[in-house]
Amino acid sequence: MDGSIEARVSHEVDNWLRWLPRWRPGTARARVRLCRRCFGSPILAAAGLEVDVPHGVQHALSMRMKGIIDVAVDDYTDRNLPLLHRELRQAEERKARRPYRPGEGLDPEYRGLELDPDPSPDQPFLFTIGGLERDAAEGAEAEHPRPLSAEEKAAIREEVRLADEFAKQIGRRICAALRDHRARIAEGIAGVVEPQVAELLADLDRELDSPMWPGP
């Protein structure tokens, strides 16, 4: 595969379209909080998925595009931002020593989602996956990094600014590339998602029209 951003976008859209038939309305848990990755995303707008599309379908494409940005920014940081690269590498080494990390190794369509369902006031959980992860992290041996000098902090802030600006540039290129794939993205939605949503609504109508349903 060509290493350009445009080729990576095309490849990930291919992967998303192959995943799409696996999506089912029943696998999409209702959310109380908005997904910060998807709500108002210019990437989803460029793909034509910003409205009237189930969140699970949106999130799967959004996270694949995020993966492209992450890889590009990591490469840029490795080559051009030595202080930030060092700090990130040390942070990853500390994180890797945690004994329990349930969010690691998930497929792109599941990354960034809450690992636990939203709590219900009358049905408290005996434990949560997030709570187990926090407990495991607290039980691990604490390691405090070397304090940074004022000059190092200023230099790292500048490198963070450069990394953020580079990420925005990659994001704009991804949005431009996604516009070339809108037709086949829309075709996938029309062929896979919309019939399932229509069937779900038809089932709801049949239940409401059932003679067992109490009248007004």
ABEGO torsion letter per residue (X at the ends): XBABAAAAAAAAAAAAAAAAAABBAAABBBBABBBAAABGBAAAAAAGAABGBBAAAAAAAAAAAAAAAAAAAAAAAAAABAAAAAAAAAAAAAAAABABBAABGBBAAABGBBABBBBBAABBBABBAAAAAAAAAAABBBBBBBBBBAAAAAAAAAAAAAAAAAAAAAAAAAAAAAAAAAAAAAAAAAAAAAAAAAAAAAAAAAAAABAABBBX
